[in-house]
Amino acid sequence: MSGVAFTPIRQARASGEIVSQIERAIFDGELQTGDRLESERELAERFGVSRIVSDTNVDQVAESISTMIQLRRMTLSGVAEARTVVETATSELAAERADAAAILRIEQTVEKGRSVVREQAPHTEASMDFHVAVADAAKNELLAATVAAYRDLLVQTLHDMRDVRSAKTTQKAHEEILDAIKSHEPEAARKLMLEHLQDFEKRLRRWLATQEQAAIVARARHRRTG
């Protein structure tokens, strides 16, 4: 596990952030089934906190990581494919069911996205917040929980994939989906979300291919210098 690069976290949110980072390492293949986690003291040093979690939260962390290990076979491409199925449904239902409060929340995420695009700041958090808000507006707890569950898994990938052009394209799609939801046009909302997520899948496949090529080159260099 010593080769996995974790980010120091804030003590107040230690347990949740530790779970997110270790889950991400499992999801990316940096940690495999059977890999030994370091001791609590060693992890505390790695994460930059004085004390990892209470005994109760240790059980919570272990349970969450165990679940991720069991689901290790899923890939980012698989998540993207499932996301398309789930979120075309949430957008359609949101157009049918969204009340004023739900629409306001979606509008706030769109405005946040508009602001970060103007500033050329990372669009990832605003983007995923939009999708979570749409899922909440669908008034289906299982669908909303599903979108919320993969939000954190996708945020880092979206951040790594980011570029100004794709952020602008994403923002435009979000604004069009919002308009369809506000107009209570389920078919239009579904169609726009489908097009938006199909575009994301294409960009993800290109990015994954680039990452794989870079990994092949890095391994070849390591063999030559090893």
CYANA upper distance limits for C-alpha pairs under 8 A (distance plus 0.5 A):
  1 MET  CA     30 GLU  CA      8.45
  1 MET  CA     31 LEU  CA      7.24
  1 MET  CA     35 ASP  CA      7.35
  1 MET  CA     36 ARG  CA      7.31
  1 MET  CA     37 LEU  CA      7.10
  1 MET  CA     38 GLU  CA      7.95
  4 VAL  CA     25 ALA  CA      7.73
  4 VAL  CA     30 GLU  CA      6.91
  4 VAL  CA     31 LEU  CA      8.24
  6 PHE  CA     21 GLN  CA      7.23
  6 PHE  CA     46 ARG  CA      7.27
  6 PHE  CA     47 PHE  CA      6.90
  7 THR  CA     21 GLN  CA      8.40
  7 THR  CA     46 ARG  CA      8.36
  7 THR  CA     47 PHE  CA      6.59
  8 PRO  CA     46 ARG  CA      7.60
  8 PRO  CA     47 PHE  CA      4.88
  8 PRO  CA     48 GLY  CA      5.26
  8 PRO  CA     49 VAL  CA      7.90
  9 ILE  CA     13 ARG  CA      8.05
  9 ILE  CA     14 ALA  CA      7.01
  9 ILE  CA     17 GLU  CA      7.39
  9 ILE  CA     18 ILE  CA      8.44
  9 ILE  CA     47 PHE  CA      6.51
  9 ILE  CA     48 GLY  CA      6.83
  9 ILE  CA     49 VAL  CA      7.47
 10 ARG  CA     14 ALA  CA      6.61
 10 ARG  CA     49 VAL  CA      7.76
 11 GLN  CA     49 VAL  CA      6.35
 11 GLN  CA     50 SER  CA      8.22
 11 GLN  CA     51 ARG  CA      8.43
 13 ARG  CA     17 GLU  CA      6.63
 14 ALA  CA     18 ILE  CA      6.44
 14 ALA  CA     49 VAL  CA      8.11
 14 ALA  CA     52 ILE  CA      6.88
 14 ALA  CA     53 VAL  CA      7.26
 15 SER  CA     19 VAL  CA      6.71
 15 SER  CA     52 ILE  CA      7.32
 15 SER  CA     53 VAL  CA      6.22
 15 SER  CA     57 ASN  CA      7.10
 15 SER  CA     58 VAL  CA      8.47
 15 SER  CA     61 VAL  CA      7.47
 16 GLY  CA     20 SER  CA      6.78
 17 GLU  CA     21 GLN  CA      6.68
 18 ILE  CA     22 ILE  CA      6.63
 18 ILE  CA     47 PHE  CA      8.13
 18 ILE  CA     61 VAL  CA      8.38
 19 VAL  CA     23 GLU  CA      6.38
 19 VAL  CA     61 VAL  CA      6.27
 19 VAL  CA     64 SER  CA      7.55
 19 VAL  CA     65 ILE  CA      7.43
 20 SER  CA     24 ARG  CA      6.58
 20 SER  CA    152 ASP  CA      7.63
 20 SER  CA    153 LEU  CA      8.35
 21 GLN  CA     25 ALA  CA      6.77
 22 ILE  CA     26 ILE  CA      6.78
 22 ILE  CA     65 ILE  CA      7.74
 23 GLU  CA     27 PHE  CA      6.54
 23 GLU  CA     64 SER  CA      8.45
 23 GLU  CA     65 ILE  CA      6.54
 23 GLU  CA     68 MET  CA      6.71
 24 ARG  CA     28 ASP  CA      6.53
 24 ARG  CA    153 LEU  CA      6.86
 25 ALA  CA     29 GLY  CA      6.68
 25 ALA  CA     30 GLU  CA      5.50
 25 ALA  CA     31 LEU  CA      6.05
 26 ILE  CA     30 GLU  CA      6.35
 26 ILE  CA     31 LEU  CA      5.12
 26 ILE  CA     32 GLN  CA      6.71
 26 ILE  CA     68 MET  CA      7.48
 26 ILE  CA     69 ILE  CA      7.26
 26 ILE  CA     72 ARG  CA      7.47
 27 PHE  CA     31 LEU  CA      8.40
 27 PHE  CA     68 MET  CA      7.83
 27 PHE  CA     72 ARG  CA      6.71
 27 PHE  CA     74 MET  CA      8.35
 27 PHE  CA     75 THR  CA      8.06
 31 LEU  CA     35 ASP  CA      6.82
 32 GLN  CA     69 ILE  CA      8.10
 33 THR  CA     69 ILE  CA      6.67
 38 GLU  CA     42 GLU  CA      6.33
 38 GLU  CA     43 LEU  CA      6.48
 39 SER  CA     43 LEU  CA      6.59
 40 GLU  CA     44 ALA  CA      6.52
 40 GLU  CA     51 ARG  CA      8.48
 40 GLU  CA     52 ILE  CA      7.11
 41 ARG  CA     45 GLU  CA      6.97
 41 ARG  CA     51 ARG  CA      8.14
 41 ARG  CA     52 ILE  CA      8.40
 42 GLU  CA     46 ARG  CA      6.80
 43 LEU  CA     47 PHE  CA      6.52
 43 LEU  CA     52 ILE  CA      7.84
 44 ALA  CA     48 GLY  CA      6.35
 44 ALA  CA     49 VAL  CA      5.61
 44 ALA  CA     50 SER  CA      6.48
 44 ALA  CA     51 ARG  CA      6.43
 44 ALA  CA     52 ILE  CA      5.98
 45 GLU  CA     49 VAL  CA      6.94
 45 GLU  CA     50 SER  CA      7.95
 53 VAL  CA     57 ASN  CA      6.04
 53 VAL  CA     58 VAL  CA      6.59
 54 SER  CA     58 VAL  CA      6.78
 55 ASP  CA     59 ASP  CA      7.29
 56 THR  CA     60 GLN  CA      7.18
 57 ASN  CA     61 VAL  CA      6.56
 58 VAL  CA     62 ALA  CA      6.63
 59 ASP  CA     63 GLU  CA      6.59
 60 GLN  CA     64 SER  CA      6.74
 61 VAL  CA     65 ILE  CA      6.66
 62 ALA  CA     66 SER  CA      6.48
 63 GLU  CA     67 THR  CA      6.82
 64 SER  CA     68 MET  CA      6.93
 65 ILE  CA     69 ILE  CA      6.72
 66 SER  CA     70 GLN  CA      6.80
 67 THR  CA     71 LEU  CA      6.84
 68 MET  CA     72 ARG  CA      6.47
 74 MET  CA     78 GLY  CA      6.55
 74 MET  CA     79 VAL  CA      7.59
 75 THR  CA     79 VAL  CA      6.74
 76 LEU  CA     80 ALA  CA      6.63
 77 SER  CA     81 GLU  CA      6.68
 77 SER  CA    201 GLU  CA      7.84
 77 SER  CA    204 LEU  CA      7.95
 77 SER  CA    205 ARG  CA      7.77
 78 GLY  CA     82 ALA  CA      6.69
 79 VAL  CA     83 ARG  CA      6.38
 79 VAL  CA    150 TYR  CA      8.40
 80 ALA  CA     84 THR  CA      6.82
 80 ALA  CA    197 LEU  CA      8.38
 80 ALA  CA    200 PHE  CA      8.45
 80 ALA  CA    201 GLU  CA      6.65
 81 GLU  CA     85 VAL  CA      7.28
 81 GLU  CA    201 GLU  CA      7.90
 82 ALA  CA     86 VAL  CA      6.72
 83 ARG  CA     87 GLU  CA      6.30
 83 ARG  CA    147 VAL  CA      8.15
 83 ARG  CA    197 LEU  CA      8.37
 84 THR  CA     88 THR  CA      6.49
 84 THR  CA    194 LEU  CA      7.01
 84 THR  CA    197 LEU  CA      6.31
 84 THR  CA    198 GLN  CA      7.80
 85 VAL  CA     89 ALA  CA      7.23
 86 VAL  CA     90 THR  CA      6.90
 86 VAL  CA    143 LEU  CA      7.38
 86 VAL  CA    147 VAL  CA      8.30
 87 GLU  CA     91 SER  CA      6.47
 87 GLU  CA    131 HIS  CA      8.31
 87 GLU  CA    135 ALA  CA      7.70
 87 GLU  CA    147 VAL  CA      8.32
 87 GLU  CA    193 MET  CA      7.62
 88 THR  CA     92 GLU  CA      6.80
 88 THR  CA    189 ALA  CA      8.37
 88 THR  CA    190 ARG  CA      5.47
 88 THR  CA    191 LYS  CA      8.02
 88 THR  CA    193 MET  CA      6.14
 88 THR  CA    194 LEU  CA      6.27
 89 ALA  CA     93 LEU  CA      6.66
 89 ALA  CA    190 ARG  CA      7.37
 90 THR  CA     94 ALA  CA      6.36
 90 THR  CA    134 VAL  CA      7.08
 90 THR  CA    135 ALA  CA      5.61
 90 THR  CA    137 ALA  CA      8.30
 90 THR  CA    138 ALA  CA      5.78
 90 THR  CA    143 LEU  CA      7.47
 90 THR  CA    144 ALA  CA      8.43
 91 SER  CA     95 ALA  CA      6.78
 91 SER  CA    134 VAL  CA      6.67
 91 SER  CA    135 ALA  CA      7.47
 91 SER  CA    138 ALA  CA      7.42
 91 SER  CA    177 ILE  CA      8.27
 91 SER  CA    181 ILE  CA      7.88
 91 SER  CA    186 PRO  CA      7.76
 91 SER  CA    189 ALA  CA      6.16
 91 SER  CA    190 ARG  CA      6.12
 91 SER  CA    193 MET  CA      7.28
 92 GLU  CA     96 GLU  CA      7.09
 92 GLU  CA    138 ALA  CA      8.20
 92 GLU  CA    181 ILE  CA      8.42
 92 GLU  CA    185 GLU  CA      8.32
 92 GLU  CA    186 PRO  CA      4.89
 92 GLU  CA    187 GLU  CA      6.95
 92 GLU  CA    188 ALA  CA      8.50
 92 GLU  CA    189 ALA  CA      6.12
 92 GLU  CA    190 ARG  CA      5.48
 93 LEU  CA     97 ARG  CA      6.41
 93 LEU  CA     98 ALA  CA      8.33
 93 LEU  CA    137 ALA  CA      8.23
 93 LEU  CA    138 ALA  CA      5.23
 93 LEU  CA    139 LYS  CA      8.15
 93 LEU  CA    186 PRO  CA      7.28
 94 ALA  CA     98 ALA  CA      5.46
 94 ALA  CA    134 VAL  CA      6.76
 94 ALA  CA    135 ALA  CA      7.62
 94 ALA  CA    136 ASP  CA      8.45
 94 ALA  CA    137 ALA  CA      5.43
 94 ALA  CA    138 ALA  CA      4.48
 94 ALA  CA    139 LYS  CA      7.85
 94 ALA  CA    181 ILE  CA      6.79
 94 ALA  CA    186 PRO  CA      8.12
 95 ALA  CA    138 ALA  CA      8.15
 95 ALA  CA    180 ALA  CA      7.30
 95 ALA  CA    181 ILE  CA      4.55
 95 ALA  CA    182 LYS  CA      7.29
 95 ALA  CA    183 SER  CA      7.86
 95 ALA  CA    184 HIS  CA      4.97
 95 ALA  CA    185 GLU  CA      6.17
 95 ALA  CA    186 PRO  CA      5.38
 95 ALA  CA    189 ALA  CA      7.18
 96 GLU  CA    138 ALA  CA      8.27
 96 GLU  CA    181 ILE  CA      8.12
 96 GLU  CA    184 HIS  CA      6.20
 96 GLU  CA    185 GLU  CA      7.77
 96 GLU  CA    186 PRO  CA      6.55
 97 ARG  CA    137 ALA  CA      7.35
 97 ARG  CA    138 ALA  CA      6.53
 97 ARG  CA    139 LYS  CA      7.37
 98 ALA  CA    102 ALA  CA      6.09
 98 ALA  CA    103 ILE  CA      6.69
 98 ALA  CA    137 ALA  CA      5.45
 98 ALA  CA    138 ALA  CA      6.91
 98 ALA  CA    139 LYS  CA      8.10
 98 ALA  CA    181 ILE  CA      7.96
 99 ASP  CA    103 ILE  CA      6.74
 99 ASP  CA    137 ALA  CA      8.00
100 ALA  CA    104 LEU  CA      6.61
101 ALA  CA    105 ARG  CA      6.87
102 ALA  CA    106 ILE  CA      6.92
102 ALA  CA    133 ALA  CA      7.83
102 ALA  CA    134 VAL  CA      8.44
102 ALA  CA    136 ASP  CA      7.90
102 ALA  CA    137 ALA  CA      5.72
103 ILE  CA    107 GLU  CA      6.60
103 ILE  CA    137 ALA  CA      7.79
103 ILE  CA    178 LEU  CA      8.50
103 ILE  CA    181 ILE  CA      8.28
103 ILE  CA    182 LYS  CA      7.28
104 LEU  CA    108 GLN  CA      6.68
105 ARG  CA    109 THR  CA      7.01
105 ARG  CA    133 ALA  CA      6.93
106 ILE  CA    110 VAL  CA      6.79
106 ILE  CA    130 PHE  CA      6.50
106 ILE  CA    133 ALA  CA      5.92
106 ILE  CA    134 VAL  CA      6.89
106 ILE  CA    178 LEU  CA      7.62
107 GLU  CA    111 GLU  CA      6.61
107 GLU  CA    178 LEU  CA      7.73
108 GLN  CA    112 LYS  CA      6.64
109 THR  CA    113 GLY  CA      6.65
109 THR  CA    126 ALA  CA      6.43
109 THR  CA    127 SER  CA      8.17
109 THR  CA    129 ASP  CA      6.72
109 THR  CA    130 PHE  CA      5.73
109 THR  CA    133 ALA  CA      8.21
110 VAL  CA    114 ARG  CA      6.63
110 VAL  CA    126 ALA  CA      7.93
110 VAL  CA    130 PHE  CA      7.09
110 VAL  CA    171 GLN  CA      7.89
110 VAL  CA    174 HIS  CA      7.23
110 VAL  CA    175 GLU  CA      7.07
111 GLU  CA    115 SER  CA      6.71
112 LYS  CA    116 VAL  CA      6.89
112 LYS  CA    126 ALA  CA      6.67
113 GLY  CA    117 VAL  CA      6.66
113 GLY  CA    123 HIS  CA      6.76
113 GLY  CA    126 ALA  CA      5.66
113 GLY  CA    127 SER  CA      7.17
113 GLY  CA    171 GLN  CA      6.96
114 ARG  CA    118 ARG  CA      6.82
114 ARG  CA    171 GLN  CA      7.21
115 SER  CA    119 GLU  CA      6.87
116 VAL  CA    120 GLN  CA      6.31
116 VAL  CA    121 ALA  CA      5.45
116 VAL  CA    122 PRO  CA      7.17
116 VAL  CA    123 HIS  CA      6.61
117 VAL  CA    121 ALA  CA      6.70
117 VAL  CA    122 PRO  CA      8.22
117 VAL  CA    123 HIS  CA      7.17
117 VAL  CA    164 VAL  CA      8.05
117 VAL  CA    167 ALA  CA      7.13
117 VAL  CA    168 LYS  CA      7.05
117 VAL  CA    171 GLN  CA      8.26
120 GLN  CA    164 VAL  CA      7.13
122 PRO  CA    159 HIS  CA      7.41
122 PRO  CA    162 ARG  CA      7.71
123 HIS  CA    127 SER  CA      6.44
123 HIS  CA    159 HIS  CA      8.22
123 HIS  CA    162 ARG  CA      8.13
123 HIS  CA    167 ALA  CA      6.69
124 THR  CA    128 MET  CA      6.77
124 THR  CA    155 VAL  CA      6.49
124 THR  CA    158 LEU  CA      6.29
124 THR  CA    159 HIS  CA      6.12
124 THR  CA    162 ARG  CA      8.17
125 GLU  CA    129 ASP  CA      6.50
125 GLU  CA    155 VAL  CA      7.18
126 ALA  CA    130 PHE  CA      6.69
127 SER  CA    131 HIS  CA      7.19
127 SER  CA    170 THR  CA      8.18
127 SER  CA    171 GLN  CA      8.26
128 MET  CA    132 VAL  CA      6.72
128 MET  CA    151 ARG  CA      6.74
128 MET  CA    155 VAL  CA      7.56
129 ASP  CA    133 ALA  CA      6.56
130 PHE  CA    134 VAL  CA      6.74
130 PHE  CA    174 HIS  CA      8.02
131 HIS  CA    135 ALA  CA      6.70
131 HIS  CA    147 VAL  CA      7.95
132 VAL  CA    136 ASP  CA      6.68
132 VAL  CA    144 ALA  CA      7.40
132 VAL  CA    147 VAL  CA      6.56
132 VAL  CA    148 ALA  CA      6.54
132 VAL  CA    151 ARG  CA      8.20
133 ALA  CA    137 ALA  CA      6.69
134 VAL  CA    138 ALA  CA      7.00
135 ALA  CA    139 LYS  CA      7.97
135 ALA  CA    140 ASN  CA      8.20
135 ALA  CA    143 LEU  CA      7.08
135 ALA  CA    144 ALA  CA      5.28
135 ALA  CA    147 VAL  CA      7.26
136 ASP  CA    140 ASN  CA      7.69
136 ASP  CA    141 GLU  CA      8.05
136 ASP  CA    144 ALA  CA      5.79
138 ALA  CA    144 ALA  CA      8.07
139 LYS  CA    144 ALA  CA      8.21
140 ASN  CA    144 ALA  CA      6.64
141 GLU  CA    145 ALA  CA      6.46
142 LEU  CA    146 THR  CA      6.67
143 LEU  CA    147 VAL  CA      6.91
144 ALA  CA    148 ALA  CA      6.69
145 ALA  CA    149 ALA  CA      6.46
146 THR  CA    150 TYR  CA      7.15
147 VAL  CA    151 ARG  CA      6.64
148 ALA  CA    152 ASP  CA      8.18
149 ALA  CA    153 LEU  CA      8.30
150 TYR  CA    154 LEU  CA      6.75
151 ARG  CA    155 VAL  CA      6.69
152 ASP  CA    156 GLN  CA      7.86
153 LEU  CA    157 THR  CA      8.02
154 LEU  CA    158 LEU  CA      6.50
155 VAL  CA    159 HIS  CA      6.59
156 GLN  CA    160 ASP  CA      6.68
157 THR  CA    161 MET  CA      6.67
158 LEU  CA    162 ARG  CA      6.51
161 MET  CA    204 LEU  CA      8.24
161 MET  CA    207 TRP  CA      7.28
162 ARG  CA    166 SER  CA      7.35
162 ARG  CA    167 ALA  CA      7.44
163 ASP  CA    167 ALA  CA      6.74
164 VAL  CA    168 LYS  CA      6.85
165 ARG  CA    169 THR  CA      6.84
166 SER  CA    170 THR  CA      6.47
167 ALA  CA    171 GLN  CA      6.54
168 LYS  CA    172 LYS  CA      6.69
169 THR  CA    173 ALA  CA      6.84
170 THR  CA    174 HIS  CA      6.73
170 THR  CA    196 HIS  CA      7.83
171 GLN  CA    175 GLU  CA      6.79
172 LYS  CA    176 GLU  CA      6.83
173 ALA  CA    177 ILE  CA      6.67
173 ALA  CA    192 LEU  CA      7.66
173 ALA  CA    193 MET  CA      8.24
173 ALA  CA    196 HIS  CA      6.72
174 HIS  CA    178 LEU  CA      6.59
175 GLU  CA    179 ASP  CA      6.76
176 GLU  CA    180 ALA  CA      6.91
176 GLU  CA    192 LEU  CA      7.75
177 ILE  CA    181 ILE  CA      6.76
177 ILE  CA    188 ALA  CA      8.40
177 ILE  CA    189 ALA  CA      5.89
177 ILE  CA    192 LEU  CA      6.51
177 ILE  CA    193 MET  CA      7.13
178 LEU  CA    182 LYS  CA      6.56
178 LEU  CA    189 ALA  CA      8.39
179 ASP  CA    183 SER  CA      6.59
180 ALA  CA    184 HIS  CA      6.60
180 ALA  CA    185 GLU  CA      5.77
180 ALA  CA    186 PRO  CA      7.73
180 ALA  CA    188 ALA  CA      6.51
180 ALA  CA    189 ALA  CA      5.63
181 ILE  CA    185 GLU  CA      6.58
181 ILE  CA    186 PRO  CA      7.53
181 ILE  CA    189 ALA  CA      6.66
185 GLU  CA    189 ALA  CA      6.69
186 PRO  CA    190 ARG  CA      6.60
187 GLU  CA    191 LYS  CA      6.61
188 ALA  CA    192 LEU  CA      6.58
189 ALA  CA    193 MET  CA      6.60
190 ARG  CA    194 LEU  CA      6.57
191 LYS  CA    195 GLU  CA      6.77
192 LEU  CA    196 HIS  CA      6.60
193 MET  CA    197 LEU  CA      6.59
194 LEU  CA    198 GLN  CA      6.50
195 GLU  CA    199 ASP  CA      6.71
196 HIS  CA    200 PHE  CA      6.94
197 LEU  CA    201 GLU  CA      6.65
198 GLN  CA    202 LYS  CA      6.85
199 ASP  CA    203 ARG  CA      6.83
200 PHE  CA    204 LEU  CA      6.51
201 GLU  CA    205 ARG  CA      6.66
202 LYS  CA    206 ARG  CA      6.88
203 ARG  CA    207 TRP  CA      6.64
204 LEU  CA    208 LEU  CA      6.51
205 ARG  CA    209 ALA  CA      6.63
206 ARG  CA    210 THR  CA      6.80
207 TRP  CA    211 GLN  CA      6.68
208 LEU  CA    212 GLU  CA      6.59
209 ALA  CA    213 GLN  CA      6.69
210 THR  CA    214 ALA  CA      6.69
211 GLN  CA    215 ALA  CA      6.66
212 GLU  CA    216 ILE  CA      6.74
213 GLN  CA    217 VAL  CA      6.83
214 ALA  CA    218 ALA  CA      6.64
215 ALA  CA    219 ARG  CA      6.64
216 ILE  CA    220 ALA  CA      6.70
217 VAL  CA    221 ARG  CA      6.75
218 ALA  CA    222 HIS  CA      6.67
219 ARG  CA    223 ARG  CA      6.74
220 ALA  CA    224 ARG  CA      6.88
221 ARG  CA    225 THR  CA      6.75
222 HIS  CA    226 GLY  CA      6.05
